[in-house]
Amino acid sequence: MTQLSFDRNNTGLLVVDPYNDFISEGGKIWPRIKEVAEASNCVPHMLQMLNAAREAKLRVFYAMHHRYRAGDYENWKFVAPIQRAAWHRKSFEFGTWGGEFRAEFVPQPGDVVASEHWCSSGFANTDLDLELKRHGIQRLIVIGLVAHTCIEATVRYAAELGYDVTVVKDAVADYSQEMMHAALEVNLPNYASAIVDTTEAIEAIGLTQAA
């Protein structure tokens, strides 16, 4: 296989759902993810990848899940199971700590935060595709949560839209190792051009280590 490398002019880092509820102690969903995330050092690797992208002058994009607000879903005719779960748990509730970016992942000037997605794909019913195209991005490096839902849905949609996608496998997490296996070894290889670890991804953007 050809050695992976990226052109910094057309490559962006896509960070998916770095909310406190997902990746911080005390978050509503963290207890369900903690074991798998800690086994692969997911959050430290996410931060390492983010810092490396900034050092390499890659544009950083954020694909964030809709933050629950009172009244959401109540008048919808159809609510998907994953949305019903978010409704009942009040996941990423707007105006609360759980619905805020974890401190280390707060966007910096020049970063692009796409409009919030309602289900799983960072592209569906958002302006993410528009923002990527306007910034000349053709290749994406993807990190974040959750491997078999938002990561997989976003990567699938990106492939449909013609983007070349790399997934950083130790910078994503899931609720179980079985779900990680299904996403990273069964499903995502059909859509991602490369699935690599953090060290390999950092080397491919021309750095030897993260900032």
NULUMDREN-243281 format. One line per field, with one value per residue: residue in three letters; x, y, z of N, C-alpha, C, O, CB in turn. Coordinates in steps of 0.1 Angstrom, whole numbers, plus 2048, in hexadecimal, padded with zeros to 3 digits. Glycine has a CB too. Example, Ala and Ser with C-alpha at 12.3 -4.5 7.8 and 13.67 -1.06 7.14 Angstrom:
REM NULUMDREN-243281
res = (ALA/SER)
n.east = (884/880)
n.north = (7C7/7EA)
n.up = (84E/847)
ca.east = (87B/889)
ca.north = (7D3/7F5)
ca.up = (84E/847)
c.east = (884/881)
c.north = (7DF/800)
c.up = (84E/84F)
o.east = (88E/886)
o.north = (7DF/80B)
o.up = (855/850)
cb.east = (871/88D)
cb.north = (7D3/7FA)
cb.up = (85A/839)
//
This chain:
REM NULUMDREN-243281
res = (MET/THR/GLN/LEU/SER/PHE/ASP/ARG/ASN/ASN/THR/GLY/LEU/LEU/VAL/VAL/ASP/PRO/TYR/ASN/ASP/PHE/ILE/SER/GLU/GLY/GLY/LYS/ILE/TRP/PRO/ARG/ILE/LYS/GLU/VAL/ALA/GLU/ALA/SER/ASN/CYS/VAL/PRO/HIS/MET/LEU/GLN/MET/LEU/ASN/ALA/ALA/ARG/GLU/ALA/LYS/LEU/ARG/VAL/PHE/TYR/ALA/MET/HIS/HIS/ARG/TYR/ARG/ALA/GLY/ASP/TYR/GLU/ASN/TRP/LYS/PHE/VAL/ALA/PRO/ILE/GLN/ARG/ALA/ALA/TRP/HIS/ARG/LYS/SER/PHE/GLU/PHE/GLY/THR/TRP/GLY/GLY/GLU/PHE/ARG/ALA/GLU/PHE/VAL/PRO/GLN/PRO/GLY/ASP/VAL/VAL/ALA/SER/GLU/HIS/TRP/CYS/SER/SER/GLY/PHE/ALA/ASN/THR/ASP/LEU/ASP/LEU/GLU/LEU/LYS/ARG/HIS/GLY/ILE/GLN/ARG/LEU/ILE/VAL/ILE/GLY/LEU/VAL/ALA/HIS/THR/CYS/ILE/GLU/ALA/THR/VAL/ARG/TYR/ALA/ALA/GLU/LEU/GLY/TYR/ASP/VAL/THR/VAL/VAL/LYS/ASP/ALA/VAL/ALA/ASP/TYR/SER/GLN/GLU/MET/MET/HIS/ALA/ALA/LEU/GLU/VAL/ASN/LEU/PRO/ASN/TYR/ALA/SER/ALA/ILE/VAL/ASP/THR/THR/GLU/ALA/ILE/GLU/ALA/ILE/GLY/LEU/THR/GLN/ALA/ALA)
n.east = (808/805/818/808/800/7FB/7EE/7F1/7E3/7CA/7BF/7AC/7A6/78C/779/765/74A/756/74B/745/733/739/755/761/768/74C/73A/71B/71B/734/739/731/743/75B/76C/774/77F/794/7A4/7B0/7BB/7AC/7A3/7BB/7C9/7B8/7BC/7D7/7D8/7C9/7D9/7F0/7E5/7E0/7FA/804/7F7/7DE/7BC/7A3/785/764/74C/72F/717/6F4/6EA/6D6/6B7/69C/67D/685/680/666/64F/654/64C/659/672/693/6A3/6BC/6BA/6A5/6B0/6C3/6B1/6A4/6B9/6C2/6D9/6F8/6EE/6E3/6F1/6FB/717/71D/716/729/748/764/77E/799/793/786/77C/793/79C/797/791/776/755/73C/718/702/6FC/6DF/6DC/6F1/704/71D/719/6FE/6E3/6F2/70B/724/730/72F/740/759/75E/75F/777/789/78E/795/79C/798/7A1/795/789/77C/75B/73E/74C/73C/725/722/73C/73F/728/72D/745/73D/72B/73C/74C/739/735/74D/765/786/78E/79D/79E/7A6/7AF/7B5/7AC/791/773/75D/73F/744/75D/755/745/757/767/755/751/76B/778/766/752/75B/773/768/763/776/795/7AC/7B4/7C3/7DC/7E2/7FE/806/7F5/7FD/818/811/808/81F/82D/841/839/81F/815)
n.north = (7F4/816/82F/843/865/888/8A5/8C4/8D9/8D1/8C1/8BA/8B9/8A8/8AB/899/89D/8A6/8A9/8B0/89E/887/882/889/885/880/887/880/86A/860/84A/833/832/833/81C/810/827/82E/818/81B/833/848/864/873/86D/879/894/896/892/8A8/8BE/8B8/8BC/8D8/8E2/8DA/8EB/8E3/8E7/8E8/8D7/8D4/8BD/8BC/8AD/8B3/8C8/8C1/8D1/8DE/8D2/8C7/8AE/8A8/8AD/8A0/889/871/862/858/83B/842/85D/85E/854/868/87C/873/871/88B/892/8A3/8BC/8DC/8FA/8EF/8E0/8C6/8C9/8D8/8DE/8C9/8D7/8D7/8D4/8EA/8FE/912/933/934/91A/904/901/8EC/8ED/8DE/8BB/8A5/88A/873/875/88D/89C/89B/8B0/8C7/8E1/8D8/8CB/8E0/8F3/8E5/8E3/8FE/905/8F7/8DC/8BA/8A2/890/88C/879/87B/872/86D/858/839/825/833/853/857/843/848/862/85E/84D/85D/872/864/85E/878/87C/881/879/864/860/84D/850/837/833/84A/84B/83E/827/816/7FC/7E2/7D1/7E0/7F3/7E2/7DB/7F4/7FD/7E8/7D9/7E9/805/802/800/81A/82D/838/833/825/82C/82F/848/850/849/859/873/873/871/88B/898/89C/893/890/89A/8BC)
n.up = (800/7F8/809/821/81D/821/810/81C/814/80A/81D/83A/85E/86E/889/89E/8B3/8CD/8E8/90B/917/909/90B/923/946/95A/947/936/924/926/939/92B/916/920/927/90E/902/913/911/8F8/8FA/8F0/8F3/8FA/8E2/8CF/8D6/8D2/8B6/8AE/8B7/8A7/88D/88E/891/879/869/85E/855/86D/873/882/88A/899/8AF/8B1/8CC/8E7/8EC/8FF/8F5/8DD/8C4/8CD/8BD/8A7/88C/887/899/89A/8A9/8B5/8B8/8C9/8E0/8E6/8EB/902/914/914/907/902/90B/904/910/927/93A/92F/915/90A/8F8/900/914/908/8EE/8E3/8C9/8B6/8A9/886/884/878/881/879/872/88A/88A/888/88B/884/86F/867/851/848/843/84B/849/843/82C/81A/827/827/80C/805/811/803/809/803/80E/82C/84E/868/889/8AA/8B9/8B6/8AE/89F/899/896/88B/877/867/85E/850/83C/82E/826/814/800/7F7/7EA/7F8/803/81D/83C/859/87B/88F/8AA/8B5/8B7/8C7/8D7/8E4/8EA/8E5/8D1/8C1/8B8/8A9/895/888/881/875/865/859/853/843/829/821/82A/81F/82C/84C/868/883/89D/89C/882/873/87B/871/856/850/850/868/884/89E/8B5/8BE)
ca.east = (800/80C/819/7FE/805/7F0/7F1/7EB/7DA/7BD/7BB/7A6/7A3/77F/778/757/743/75E/743/748/72B/73F/764/766/763/740/731/710/71D/741/73A/72F/74E/768/775/77A/787/7A0/7AC/7B8/7C0/7A5/7A3/7C9/7CC/7B0/7C3/7E4/7D5/7C5/7E5/7F8/7DF/7E2/808/806/7EE/7D2/7B0/79B/776/75D/73E/729/709/6EA/6E9/6C8/6B0/68F/674/68B/67A/659/645/658/644/661/67F/69C/6A7/6C8/6B5/69C/6B9/6C8/6A6/6A1/6C5/6C5/6E7/6FE/6E4/6E7/6F2/701/725/71D/714/734/755/76E/787/7A4/78E/77F/781/79C/79A/79A/78A/768/74B/730/70C/700/6F4/6D4/6DC/6FE/70D/720/716/6F0/6DC/6FB/713/732/735/732/74C/764/760/764/785/792/791/791/7A0/795/7A5/78A/78B/771/752/740/750/732/71A/726/749/73C/71E/734/74F/735/725/747/750/72E/737/759/770/78F/78D/7A6/79A/7B1/7A8/7B6/7A6/783/76F/74F/739/74A/767/74E/740/763/76B/74B/753/778/77D/75C/74A/762/77C/761/761/782/7A0/7B6/7B1/7D1/7DD/7E6/80B/806/7EE/806/823/80C/807/82C/833/846/832/815/81A)
ca.north = (800/823/836/84D/872/892/8B2/8CD/8E3/8CC/8B8/8C0/8B0/8A9/8A6/896/89D/8A6/8AF/8AB/893/87B/87F/88E/87F/887/888/876/85E/85B/83D/829/832/834/810/80F/833/82E/80D/81F/841/850/872/878/86C/884/8A0/895/894/8B6/8C6/8B6/8C3/8E6/8E4/8D8/8F5/8DE/8ED/8DF/8D8/8CD/8B7/8BB/8A8/8BD/8C8/8C0/8DC/8DB/8D2/8BF/8A1/8A6/8AE/898/87D/865/864/84D/836/849/86A/85C/852/875/884/86E/874/899/892/8B0/8C7/8EA/902/8E7/8DB/8BA/8CD/8E1/8D8/8C7/8E3/8D6/8D3/8F6/904/91E/93B/92E/90D/905/8F8/8EA/8ED/8D1/8B0/8A1/87B/86D/87A/89B/8A2/89C/8BC/8D1/8E9/8D2/8C9/8EE/8F9/8DE/8E7/90C/905/8EF/8CF/8AE/897/892/884/879/876/876/864/84B/832/81E/83C/85F/856/83B/84F/86D/859/848/869/878/85C/860/885/87D/884/86F/865/858/84C/84D/82D/834/857/849/835/821/810/7EE/7DE/7CB/7EB/7F8/7D9/7DC/800/7FF/7DD/7D4/7F3/811/800/802/828/834/834/82E/824/82C/834/856/852/848/865/87F/872/874/899/89E/89F/888/88F/8A4/8C7)
ca.up = (800/7F7/816/823/81F/81F/80C/826/80D/808/828/847/869/872/897/8A0/8C0/8DA/8F3/919/91A/903/90D/930/952/95F/93C/936/91C/929/93F/921/90D/928/927/901/8FF/91B/90C/8EC/8FD/8E6/8F5/8F8/8D4/8C9/8D9/8CB/8A8/8AC/8B8/89B/882/890/88F/86A/862/858/859/876/872/88D/887/8A6/8B0/8B6/8DA/8EB/8F1/903/8E9/8D2/8C0/8D2/8B3/89B/889/888/8A0/899/8B6/8BA/8BC/8D5/8EB/8E9/8F1/910/91D/913/903/8FE/90D/901/91C/932/938/927/907/906/8F4/90A/913/8FF/8E0/8E0/8BC/8B5/89D/87A/883/873/888/871/879/891/883/890/88D/885/865/868/845/845/848/850/83E/843/81E/814/82D/822/7FE/804/816/7FA/80F/7FC/816/83A/859/871/897/8B3/8BE/8BA/8A2/897/896/88F/882/86B/85F/858/846/831/827/820/808/7F6/7F1/7E3/800/807/82C/845/867/885/896/8B9/8B9/8B8/8D2/8D6/8F0/8EC/8DB/8C6/8B9/8B2/89F/88A/881/87C/86D/85C/851/84E/838/81C/81E/82E/817/836/85A/86E/891/89E/898/874/86E/87D/868/849/84E/84F/875/88B/8AA/8B7/8C5)
c.east = (809/80C/80F/805/7FA/7F6/7EA/7E2/7CC/7B8/7B6/7A5/794/77D/769/753/74C/757/747/740/731/74D/769/760/757/736/726/713/72B/742/739/73B/75B/771/77C/783/794/7AA/7B5/7BD/7B9/7A7/7B1/7CD/7C4/7B8/7D0/7E2/7D1/7D1/7EE/7F2/7E1/7F0/80B/7FE/7E3/7C6/7A8/78C/770/74F/738/71A/700/6E9/6DA/6C3/6A2/685/678/683/66B/64E/649/64F/64C/66E/687/6A0/6B2/6C4/6AC/6A5/6BF/6BD/6A4/6AD/6C8/6D4/6EC/6F4/6E9/6E7/6F7/710/726/71C/71F/740/75D/779/792/7A0/786/784/789/798/79F/794/77C/75F/73E/723/709/6F8/6EA/6D4/6EA/708/710/71D/706/6EA/6E5/702/721/737/738/73F/759/768/765/772/78E/796/78C/794/79D/79C/79B/78D/77E/768/745/743/745/726/71F/732/745/732/725/73E/748/730/730/74C/745/730/744/766/779/790/797/7A0/7A5/7AB/7A9/7B2/797/780/761/74B/73F/755/761/74A/74C/768/762/74E/760/77D/773/756/753/76C/776/761/76E/78D/7AC/7B1/7BE/7D1/7E2/7F4/80D/800/7F7/812/81E/80A/814/833/838/83F/829/81C/818)
c.north = (80C/82A/842/85B/87C/89F/8BC/8D7/8DE/8C2/8BF/8B5/8B3/8A2/8A5/895/89D/8AD/8A9/89F/886/878/885/887/887/889/87D/869/858/84D/831/827/830/828/80F/81B/833/823/811/82D/84A/85F/878/878/877/891/8A1/898/8A3/8C0/8C5/8BD/8D2/8EA/8E3/8E2/8EF/8E5/8E3/8E2/8D0/8C9/8B4/8B6/8B3/8BC/8C9/8CD/8D8/8DC/8CA/8B2/8A0/8A6/8A7/88C/871/86A/858/848/83E/857/869/85B/85F/87E/880/872/883/89A/89F/8BC/8D5/8F2/8FB/8E3/8D0/8BE/8D6/8D8/8D5/8D2/8E2/8D6/8DF/8FB/910/926/935/920/90F/8FB/8F7/8EA/8DE/8C7/8AA/892/876/873/889/8A3/8A4/8A8/8C6/8D8/8E4/8D1/8D7/8F4/8F2/8E2/8F5/90E/8FC/8E1/8C3/8A1/89A/888/885/873/879/86A/863/843/82C/827/848/85E/84E/842/85B/869/854/853/870/871/85E/86E/887/880/877/86F/85B/858/849/844/82D/842/857/83F/830/81B/803/7EC/7D7/7D5/7F2/7EF/7DA/7E8/800/7F4/7D6/7DF/7FE/80E/801/810/830/82F/82E/82F/822/831/842/859/852/855/871/87E/875/882/8A0/8A2/892/886/89B/8B0/8C5)
c.up = (800/805/816/825/81B/819/815/820/80B/812/834/851/86D/880/89A/8AE/8CC/8E5/901/91B/914/90A/91A/93C/958/953/93C/92F/91F/92F/936/918/914/926/919/8FE/906/916/900/8EE/8F3/8E7/8F4/8E9/8CC/8CA/8D2/8BC/8A5/8AD/8AC/88F/883/88D/880/862/85A/85D/862/875/87E/888/894/8A6/8B5/8C5/8DE/8F1/8F5/8F7/8DD/8D0/8C4/8C8/8A6/899/88B/88F/8A0/8A7/8BD/8BF/8C8/8E1/8EF/8EF/8FF/919/91D/910/8FE/900/90C/90E/928/92F/92E/918/902/900/900/909/909/8F0/8DB/8D3/8BE/8A9/891/878/87E/87A/87F/879/87F/88A/88D/893/88F/87B/867/85C/843/84C/84F/845/83E/835/818/81A/829/814/7FD/809/80E/7FF/806/804/825/843/864/87F/89F/8B6/8B6/8AE/899/894/88E/886/876/862/857/84D/83A/828/81F/813/7FD/7EF/7EA/7EB/802/816/832/853/870/890/8A5/8BE/8B7/8C3/8CF/8E3/8F4/8E2/8CF/8BC/8B1/8A7/892/882/87A/873/863/853/84B/843/82A/818/821/825/820/844/861/87C/891/899/889/86D/86F/873/85A/846/84F/85D/87B/898/8AC/8BF/8D4)
o.east = (813/802/80E/80E/7F0/801/7DE/7DA/7C3/7AE/7BC/7A3/790/77F/761/758/74B/75D/74C/745/72F/74F/775/754/758/72B/729/70F/72E/74A/73E/73C/765/77D/788/78E/79E/7B6/7C0/7C3/7C0/7AA/7B2/7D3/7CA/7B9/7D4/7EA/7D5/7D2/7F4/7F9/7E4/7F3/813/7FF/7DF/7C6/7A7/788/775/748/73B/713/705/6E9/6D3/6CA/69D/685/670/680/665/644/642/64B/647/674/683/6A1/6B2/6C9/6AD/6A1/6C0/6C0/6A3/6AB/6D0/6DB/6E5/6F2/6F3/6DD/6F8/714/72F/722/71D/741/75E/77C/795/7A9/780/791/786/792/7AA/793/776/762/737/724/70E/6EE/6ED/6CE/6EE/713/707/71D/702/6EA/6E1/700/72A/743/742/747/763/773/76E/779/79A/7A0/780/78E/7A0/79D/798/793/776/76C/742/73D/746/71D/71F/733/748/735/722/73F/74C/732/72F/74F/749/72D/747/770/774/794/798/79D/7AD/7A3/7A1/7B5/791/789/75A/752/73E/755/766/74A/74B/76B/767/74E/761/785/777/756/752/76F/77D/75E/770/78F/7B3/7A9/7C4/7C6/7E6/7F7/813/805/7F7/816/825/809/815/83C/833/83F/82A/826/81C)
o.north = (80D/82A/849/85C/878/8A3/8BC/8DD/8E6/8BB/8C9/8A9/8BE/896/8AE/88C/894/8B6/89D/895/87B/86C/886/883/893/88D/872/85E/84D/845/826/81D/82C/82A/80D/81A/836/824/80C/833/853/866/883/881/87C/898/8AB/89F/8A8/8C9/8CF/8C3/8D8/8F4/8EB/8E2/8F4/8E9/8D7/8ED/8C6/8D1/8AA/8BB/8BC/8B1/8D1/8D4/8D0/8E6/8C7/8AB/897/89E/8A8/886/867/874/84D/850/841/85C/872/85F/862/885/889/875/887/8A2/8A6/8C4/8D8/8F1/901/8E4/8CF/8B6/8DC/8CC/8DD/8D5/8EC/8D8/8DF/8FD/919/921/930/91B/91A/8EF/901/8E9/8D5/8CB/8A9/88D/875/876/891/8AF/8AE/8AA/8CE/8D5/8EA/8D5/8D8/8F9/8F9/8E5/8F8/917/8FB/8DC/8C3/897/8A5/87C/890/869/881/85F/86D/846/82E/823/848/864/853/842/85D/86F/856/853/874/877/85F/86F/891/883/86C/87A/850/863/840/848/829/845/861/837/836/81C/7FE/7F2/7D8/7D4/7F6/7F4/7DB/7E8/803/7F6/7CF/7DD/801/817/802/813/83A/823/826/838/817/835/848/863/85B/85A/87A/889/87B/887/8AC/8A9/887/87B/8A5/8AE/8CD)
o.up = (807/80C/80D/82C/814/81D/817/828/809/810/838/84E/86F/882/898/8B6/8D5/8EB/901/922/91A/90D/91C/93B/959/956/941/934/91B/92B/938/912/90D/923/918/8F8/901/917/8FE/8E5/8ED/8DE/8ED/8E4/8C2/8C1/8CC/8B6/89B/8A5/8A7/887/878/886/87A/856/84F/869/85F/876/882/882/89A/89D/8BD/8CB/8D9/8F9/8EE/8EF/8D4/8DA/8BF/8C9/89C/8A2/890/88B/8A4/8B0/8C9/8C8/8D1/8EC/8FB/8F8/908/925/925/916/8F6/8F7/912/916/933/924/926/90F/8F7/904/909/8FD/902/8E8/8D1/8D2/8C7/8A0/890/86D/87F/87B/87D/885/87A/884/899/89C/89A/87F/868/85C/83D/858/858/839/838/833/812/813/826/811/7F5/805/811/7FB/803/801/829/83F/869/87F/89A/8B6/8AF/8A3/88D/88C/882/87B/86B/856/84C/843/82F/81B/814/809/7F1/7E4/7E4/7E5/802/81C/82E/858/86D/898/8AD/8C9/8B6/8C7/8C7/8ED/8FF/8D7/8C4/8B0/8A6/89C/887/875/86E/86A/85A/847/83F/83B/820/80C/81A/824/81C/848/861/881/886/892/883/864/866/86E/852/83A/84F/85D/877/89E/8A5/8C5/8DC)
cb.east = (7F7/806/827/7F5/811/7E8/7EC/7F6/7E0/7BC/7C7/799/7AC/775/77E/753/73B/76B/734/745/71D/741/76C/762/76E/744/739/703/71C/748/730/722/74D/765/76D/76F/77F/79D/7A3/7AF/7CF/797/79D/7D3/7C9/7A2/7C5/7EB/7CA/7BA/7ED/7F9/7D0/7DE/811/803/7F7/7D1/7A7/7A0/771/75C/73F/72A/709/6DC/6F1/6C6/6B1/68A/670/69A/682/656/642/667/63E/664/67C/6A9/6AA/6D3/6AD/693/6C5/6CD/699/69F/6D1/6C1/6EA/702/6DD/6DE/6E5/6F9/72B/713/707/739/75C/774/78C/7AC/786/77F/775/7AA/7A1/7A9/78A/768/747/731/700/6FA/6FE/6C7/6D5/6FE/708/72F/71B/6E9/6D1/705/713/732/72A/726/74B/762/753/75A/785/79E/78C/799/7AF/786/7B4/77E/797/769/74E/734/75A/72D/712/728/754/736/712/73B/758/729/71E/753/751/720/736/757/76C/79D/77F/7B5/78E/7B7/7AC/7C5/7AD/77D/771/74E/72A/73F/771/742/739/76F/76B/73D/752/782/782/751/740/769/782/753/756/785/7A6/7C3/7A7/7DA/7E6/7E5/814/7FF/7E1/80B/829/800/7FD/82C/828/855/83C/809/813)
cb.north = (800/82C/83B/84A/875/894/8B5/8D4/8E7/8C6/8AF/8C7/8B3/8A1/8B1/888/891/8AD/8AC/8B6/894/87E/883/89D/87D/894/887/87C/861/865/83B/82C/83F/835/804/80E/840/82C/801/81F/842/84C/876/870/85E/885/8A2/888/88B/8BA/8C3/8A7/8C0/8EB/8DA/8CA/8FE/8CE/8F2/8E1/8D3/8D6/8AB/8C8/89C/8BA/8D5/8B5/8E8/8E4/8DF/8BC/896/8B0/8BC/894/87E/85F/869/850/828/849/870/850/848/87C/881/860/86C/8A1/887/8AF/8C5/8F1/908/8DA/8D8/8B1/8D3/8E9/8E1/8B9/8E5/8C9/8C7/900/906/91A/949/92D/906/902/8FE/8DD/8F1/8D4/8A5/8A4/875/85E/878/89C/89B/88F/8B8/8CA/8F8/8C5/8C2/8F7/8F7/8CF/8E5/914/901/8F6/8CE/8AE/893/891/888/872/87D/880/867/845/827/812/840/86A/84F/82D/854/876/84F/83F/872/879/84D/860/88F/886/88A/870/861/85D/841/85B/820/831/862/844/83B/817/810/7E4/7D4/7C2/7F6/7FA/7CA/7DC/80C/801/7D2/7CD/7FA/817/7F2/7FC/82D/834/83F/837/819/835/82B/85B/847/83C/867/87F/863/86C/89F/8AA/8A6/888/88E/89F/8D4)
cb.up = (80C/7ED/818/82F/816/82C/7FD/82E/800/7FA/82B/844/875/868/8A1/898/8C0/8D7/8F1/923/914/8F5/902/931/95D/965/92F/930/90D/931/94A/919/905/936/929/8F6/903/929/907/8E0/8FC/8E5/903/900/8CF/8CE/8E8/8CD/8A3/8B7/8C5/898/882/89E/896/866/859/85B/84D/885/864/899/87D/8AE/8B9/8B0/8E0/8F6/8E7/90E/8E5/8D3/8C6/8DD/8B0/89C/87B/87A/8AF/891/8B5/8B0/8B0/8D3/8E8/8DC/8E9/910/917/91F/8F9/8EF/91B/8F7/91F/935/946/92A/905/912/8E9/909/921/902/8DE/8EB/8B3/8B6/89F/879/891/864/896/869/870/89F/87E/889/881/883/857/86B/839/84B/851/85A/842/84A/816/818/83D/823/7F5/80D/825/7F7/81D/7EF/814/83C/85E/86B/89E/8AC/8CD/8C2/8A6/89E/8A3/899/88A/870/867/863/84C/836/830/82A/80C/7FD/7FC/7D8/80D/800/830/845/868/88C/892/8BD/8B1/8AA/8E0/8CB/8EF/8EC/8E2/8CB/8C1/8BC/8A4/88F/88B/887/877/864/859/859/839/81D/826/83D/80F/835/85E/865/899/8AC/89E/86F/875/88B/868/847/858/847/87E/88D/8B6/8BE/8C1)
//
